[in-house]
Amino acid sequence: MAVTWVLKPEDVARIRFAFSPMWELVASLRTLQDPSRQSIHLPWIKAVRPRLARLDLDELFALVPPSGYLADFITPPPETPLPDFVAELALVRGTPPERARSEVATIAGTDRALLDRFTADPAAGVARVADALETYWRECFEEFWPRVYGLLERDVLRRSRQLAQGGARELFAGLGPAVEWTGEQLLIDRPWCHAGGLHGDGLLLVPSAFYWPSVAVMSAPYQSMLVYPVLGVGTLWEQGPPPAPGALAALIGRSRAQILLALAEPSTTSALAARMSLTPGAVSQHLGVLSDGGLTVGLRLGKQVVYRRTAAGDMLAAASP
């Protein structure tokens, strides 16, 4: 079985990219339930497992079974290219109760008593689920999000260039064996069969690290969306500071060279400090020097500042032997 979407020229012209902290958060619930499916994320599982005992995730697990359909309302398509968790959580909280009831009634293979409790009072259920997602994010995911963010951002930049240079055919050919583009139809290998076109809103493409290596789709009444496996997921949980090549270290200092190389993926001061075995204050000072030199730049992401290399920083890092 496969999803079959007919893409009109105007749909192809309206292809856009985004990524979603809420999607990653919800997908990670499946990772917790079936770690063997995604052993790539074992470092994260080991880090958060001790925290799970103080959380009540039963209702979330009921809405997100290890396989099959999960409630769409807890994974709303992102409305902007760079959504933050607070904005997406507001979308979940604003779900019409009857829509939530209908979706939850479709779920199979999980605790029926919990699902019945939800459908008996879907307004209260939406509120409970949103609260549980917020707590789970804060306790188990927020500190890791900058690392995931960096991986997803690089993928979006890469795919956007691919679309601009090679068009839809080259783009879809690179999304994995589950996606096939015929020139008119997009065929997606999923255990759900739907034929037809999009519903006038173009196509949203969303990379995912925690749904990797699978694909997922959403359609009416939501924005038409294809979730595809992000590239480079094997690098997500690499630990330890990168080596600082001698020439680069001699030029800007060993610690600054290590930080610059580590910023191949965007990161926060605290994450860099942990990786470099330096104090946050020392890392902040080094980042200040690198930023003043035009090699790095800080971008605010919610309550955090995420640092990344500039084009000049990329060139200097790439030139290092």
C-alpha positions as MATLAB code, in Angstrom:
seq = 'MAVTWVLKPEDVARIRFAFSPMWELVASLRTLQDPSRQSIHLPWIKAVRPRLARLDLDELFALVPPSGYLADFITPPPETPLPDFVAELALVRGTPPERARSEVATIAGTDRALLDRFTADPAAGVARVADALETYWRECFEEFWPRVYGLLERDVLRRSRQLAQGGARELFAGLGPAVEWTGEQLLIDRPWCHAGGLHGDGLLLVPSAFYWPSVAVMSAPYQSMLVYPVLGVGTLWEQGPPPAPGALAALIGRSRAQILLALAEPSTTSALAARMSLTPGAVSQHLGVLSDGGLTVGLRLGKQVVYRRTAAGDMLAAASP';
ca = [
       0.000    0.000    0.000;
       1.128    3.548   -0.629;
       0.034    7.121   -0.338;
      -0.471    8.604   -3.786;
      -0.512   12.370   -4.067;
      -1.057   14.172   -7.341;
       1.022   17.335   -7.369;
      -0.104   20.079   -9.708;
       2.473   22.612  -10.954;
       1.271   25.115   -8.375;
       1.821   22.521   -5.629;
       5.396   21.921   -6.772;
       5.941   25.685   -6.841;
       4.776   25.865   -3.211;
       7.070   23.214   -1.757;
       8.575   24.535    1.456;
      10.616   23.249    4.374;
      10.288   23.483    8.128;
      11.182   21.464   11.181;
       9.273   20.850   14.353;
      10.363   20.438   17.980;
       6.933   18.984   18.766;
       7.258   16.346   16.068;
      10.652   15.284   17.427;
       9.303   15.214   20.978;
       6.336   13.015   20.054;
       8.443   10.731   17.852;
      10.839   10.244   20.771;
       7.986    8.584   22.698;
       8.180    5.745   20.183;
      11.932    5.596   20.650;
      11.407    5.074   24.400;
       8.883    2.290   23.781;
      11.020    0.439   21.246;
      14.707    1.363   21.678;
      15.835   -1.472   19.392;
      14.118    0.258   16.472;
      16.414    3.258   16.827;
      19.584    2.144   18.579;
      21.192    5.269   17.143;
      19.456    7.193   19.961;
      20.693    4.996   22.827;
      22.910    7.786   24.249;
      19.808    9.962   24.648;
      17.769    7.066   26.100;
      20.465    6.356   28.694;
      20.585   10.048   29.635;
      16.821   10.430   30.168;
      15.841    6.990   31.469;
      16.519    7.860   35.141;
      14.145   10.829   34.812;
      11.194    8.844   33.500;
      10.216    7.410   36.900;
       9.015   10.825   38.060;
       6.906   11.430   34.941;
       3.426   10.136   34.099;
       3.614    9.308   30.407;
       0.861    6.669   30.288;
      -1.652    8.809   28.405;
       0.999   10.006   25.947;
       2.037    6.400   25.277;
      -1.638    5.541   24.690;
      -1.882    8.274   22.044;
       1.478    7.337   20.491;
       1.623    3.548   20.051;
       4.941    1.922   19.093;
       3.679    1.581   15.521;
       0.655    2.504   13.451;
      -1.497    5.602   13.632;
      -0.808    8.219   16.292;
      -3.098   11.117   17.138;
      -2.429   13.867   14.583;
      -3.395   16.737   16.846;
      -0.262   16.315   18.968;
       1.961   16.764   15.885;
       0.520   19.892   14.219;
       2.331   20.868   11.012;
       4.718   23.741   11.783;
       3.322   27.105   10.703;
       6.716   28.786   10.272;
      10.076   27.496    9.005;
      11.605   27.839   12.499;
       8.836   27.181   15.030;
       9.549   27.072   18.732;
       8.107   24.603   21.192;
       5.936   27.160   22.979;
       4.163   28.107   19.738;
       3.587   24.482   18.769;
       2.319   23.604   22.235;
      -0.225   26.430   21.872;
      -1.459   24.763   18.675;
      -1.935   21.483   20.550;
      -3.822   23.238   23.357;
      -6.077   24.906   20.780;
      -7.187   21.626   19.172;
     -10.994   21.463   18.764;
     -12.172   18.765   21.204;
     -14.276   16.920   18.631;
     -11.329   16.646   16.256;
      -9.199   15.246   19.071;
     -11.955   12.783   20.023;
     -12.246   11.537   16.449;
      -8.501   11.009   16.095;
      -8.101    9.248   19.421;
     -10.993    6.921   18.570;
      -8.941    5.749   15.547;
      -5.943    4.601   17.609;
      -5.470    0.862   18.055;
      -3.149   -1.326   20.078;
      -2.805    0.739   23.258;
      -4.536    1.022   26.641;
      -8.256    1.136   25.805;
      -9.212    2.475   29.232;
      -6.977    5.524   28.756;
      -8.346    6.134   25.278;
     -11.931    5.846   26.550;
     -11.163    8.302   29.332;
      -9.912   10.767   26.725;
     -12.874   10.413   24.381;
     -15.339   10.776   27.269;
     -14.099   14.343   27.851;
     -11.817   15.390   24.985;
     -11.473   19.012   26.138;
     -10.009   17.853   29.451;
      -7.971   15.243   27.579;
      -6.371   17.843   25.303;
      -5.421   19.929   28.351;
      -3.905   16.917   30.152;
      -1.944   15.821   27.110;
      -0.601   19.332   26.504;
       0.511   19.546   30.146;
       2.197   16.144   29.885;
       3.996   17.158   26.683;
       5.225   20.347   28.339;
       6.599   18.444   31.334;
       8.196   15.771   29.159;
       9.838   18.478   27.016;
      11.238   20.268   30.051;
      12.528   17.143   31.797;
      13.777   15.020   28.907;
      14.166   16.978   25.698;
      14.756   20.713   26.022;
      18.461   20.485   26.839;
      19.043   18.233   23.817;
      17.014   20.299   21.350;
      19.870   22.599   20.196;
      21.802   19.533   19.049;
      18.780   18.155   17.161;
      17.996   21.634   15.852;
      21.458   21.937   14.331;
      21.135   18.636   12.490;
      17.677   19.490   11.118;
      18.727   23.000   10.115;
      21.678   21.703    8.092;
      19.391   19.245    6.318;
      16.882   21.959    5.394;
      19.628   24.186    4.022;
      21.030   21.284    1.989;
      17.634   20.266    0.586;
      16.670   23.845   -0.226;
      19.806   24.213   -2.331;
      19.059   20.865   -3.945;
      15.554   21.994   -4.904;
      16.858   25.279   -6.293;
      19.574   23.610   -8.349;
      18.005   20.320   -9.449;
      14.253   20.840   -9.124;
      11.625   18.523   -7.653;
      12.945   15.370   -9.314;
      16.370   15.631   -7.691;
      14.853   16.667   -4.373;
      12.437   13.748   -4.099;
      15.049   11.267   -5.330;
      17.134   12.134   -2.291;
      14.414   11.570    0.323;
      14.947    7.820    0.502;
      13.577    4.638   -1.072;
      10.102    5.142    0.417;
       9.497    8.233   -1.754;
       9.126    8.144   -5.537;
       8.323   11.049   -7.858;
       6.876   10.223  -11.284;
       6.674   13.790  -12.542;
       3.003   14.097  -11.598;
       2.485   11.766   -8.656;
       4.331   11.484   -5.373;
       4.256    7.849   -4.207;
       5.023    7.327   -0.531;
       5.448    3.802    0.809;
       3.278    3.892    3.927;
       0.802    1.354    5.348;
      -2.079    3.675    4.533;
      -3.626    4.113    1.117;
      -4.898    7.440   -0.171;
      -5.211    8.567   -3.758;
      -5.800   12.094   -4.882;
      -4.181   15.480   -4.847;
      -3.197   17.983   -2.233;
      -5.822   20.410   -1.036;
      -4.542   23.690   -2.366;
      -1.872   24.390    0.240;
       1.275   23.071   -1.445;
       3.546   20.578    0.278;
       5.463   20.963    3.537;
       8.627   18.859    3.893;
       9.832   18.193    7.438;
      13.068   16.340    8.288;
      13.077   14.193   11.416;
      15.801   12.621   13.545;
      13.557   10.713   15.949;
      11.213    9.323   13.283;
      14.246    8.213   11.253;
      14.494    6.027    9.186;
      10.744    6.063    8.419;
       8.533    8.531    6.570;
       5.168    9.903    7.683;
       2.395   11.929    6.080;
      -0.381   14.277    7.148;
      -3.136   15.710    5.000;
      -6.603   17.264    5.270;
      -7.756   18.833    7.512;
      -4.103   19.648    8.191;
      -1.466   21.182    5.948;
      -0.211   18.492    3.551;
       3.074   17.343    5.061;
       5.722   14.714    4.375;
       8.094   13.846    7.208;
      11.316   12.290    5.915;
      14.497   10.908    7.574;
      17.176   13.524    8.177;
      20.659   12.988    6.779;
      23.600   12.617    9.138;
      21.653   11.217   12.086;
      24.654    9.050   12.939;
      26.552   12.155   14.046;
      23.801   13.393   16.382;
      25.154   11.982   19.649;
      28.884   12.197   19.005;
      30.640   13.172   22.210;
      33.926   14.805   23.088;
      35.663   17.850   21.664;
      36.906   17.612   18.100;
      40.654   17.727   17.606;
      42.196   21.147   17.152;
      44.621   20.984   14.196;
      47.952   22.556   14.954;
      47.824   25.409   12.448;
      44.326   26.522   13.478;
      45.199   26.197   17.175;
      48.325   28.277   16.650;
      46.264   30.945   14.901;
      43.356   31.384   17.321;
      44.230   29.230   20.329;
      43.534   25.584   21.067;
      40.233   26.030   22.935;
      38.848   28.468   20.371;
      39.892   26.135   17.557;
      38.067   23.238   19.254;
      34.956   25.377   19.741;
      35.003   26.530   16.128;
      35.274   22.950   14.879;
      32.561   21.813   17.299;
      30.209   24.393   15.790;
      29.867   22.276   12.674;
      26.481   21.883   14.340;
      24.905   24.837   16.199;
      25.126   24.612   19.960;
      24.535   26.508   23.177;
      27.204   27.741   25.576;
      26.268   25.121   28.170;
      26.364   22.262   25.658;
      29.766   23.388   24.387;
      31.042   23.686   27.950;
      30.013   20.101   28.712;
      31.588   18.826   25.529;
      34.825   20.790   25.979;
      35.129   20.206   29.751;
      35.323   23.980   30.202;
      33.259   26.312   32.357;
      30.325   28.108   30.676;
      32.059   31.390   31.487;
      35.203   30.346   29.637;
      33.236   29.170   26.631;
      31.259   32.416   26.607;
      34.486   34.399   26.612;
      35.915   32.377   23.720;
      32.657   32.741   21.767;
      32.826   36.486   22.294;
      36.267   36.594   20.689;
      35.173   34.347   17.810;
      32.042   36.438   17.245;
      34.018   39.697   17.322;
      36.267   38.149   14.688;
      33.297   37.335   12.447;
      33.729   33.571   12.809;
      30.605   32.760   14.839;
      27.208   34.295   15.464;
      24.604   33.767   18.170;
      20.931   33.251   17.330;
      18.209   33.371   19.973;
      16.084   30.198   20.054;
      13.353   30.642   22.644;
      15.100   31.242   25.958;
      18.459   30.022   24.675;
      21.146   31.478   22.436;
      22.434   29.017   19.863;
      25.832   29.675   18.292;
      26.850   28.683   14.804;
      29.728   29.340   12.463;
      29.529   32.106    9.908;
      30.636   31.582    6.312;
      34.087   32.877    7.310;
      34.159   30.395   10.194;
      33.195   27.576    7.849;
      36.014   28.514    5.460;
      38.588   28.632    8.257;
      37.447   25.299    9.705;
      37.387   23.663    6.280;
      40.931   24.850    5.562;
      42.242   23.137    8.690;
      44.144   19.909    7.951;
];
